[in-house]
Amino acid sequence: MMERNIPIMAYCPMAQAGRLRKNINSNPMLKEIANSHGLSIIELLLCFVLQKNQIIAIPRTSNP
């Protein structure tokens, strides 16, 4: 995809699905990494996805 200049969209960049969802905010490894960079876990996950060129992250939004 990247050879053809086609961006990739990250599916669930904040673990909205899958095994991580239930424990994402209490994961000790993610907490340690996020704290060492002065980030929240959610910010860390988005940074991980966005550090690559041509990857688009569309976090879920909702109305309260």
C-alpha positions in Angstrom: 0.0 0.0 0.0 2.7 2.5 0.9 4.6 1.8 -2.3 1.5 3.1 -4.1 1.0 6.0 -1.8 -2.3 4.6 -0.4 -2.9 5.5 3.3 -3.9 2.9 5.8 -6.6 3.5 8.4 -6.0 2.1 11.8 -8.9 0.0 13.1 -9.6 0.6 16.8 -6.5 2.7 17.6 -7.6 2.9 21.2 -8.5 -0.8 21.7 -12.2 -0.2 21.2 -12.5 -3.9 20.4 -10.6 -7.1 21.2 -8.9 -8.4 24.3 -7.3 -5.2 25.5 -10.6 -3.2 25.9 -11.5 -4.4 29.4 -8.1 -3.7 31.0 -6.6 -1.0 28.8 -6.4 1.6 31.6 -4.9 -0.8 34.2 -2.3 -2.5 31.9 1.0 -2.1 33.9 3.2 -2.0 30.8 1.2 0.7 29.1 1.0 2.7 32.3 4.8 2.5 32.7 5.5 3.6 29.1 2.9 6.3 29.2 4.1 7.7 32.5 7.7 7.7 31.3 6.7 10.0 28.4 4.2 12.1 30.4 1.2 10.8 28.4 -2.1 9.2 29.2 -2.5 5.6 27.9 -4.9 6.8 25.2 -2.4 9.4 24.0 0.3 6.7 24.0 -1.8 4.5 21.8 -2.6 7.3 19.3 1.1 8.3 19.2 2.1 4.7 18.4 -0.3 4.6 15.5 0.5 8.1 14.2 4.3 7.8 14.3 4.1 6.0 10.9 3.7 7.8 7.7 0.5 7.3 5.7 -1.4 5.8 8.6 -4.7 7.5 9.5 -6.3 7.1 13.0 -9.9 8.0 13.4 -10.8 7.6 17.1 -14.4 6.9 18.0 -16.5 9.9 19.0 -19.9 10.0 20.5 -22.4 12.4 22.0 -23.1 12.2 25.8 
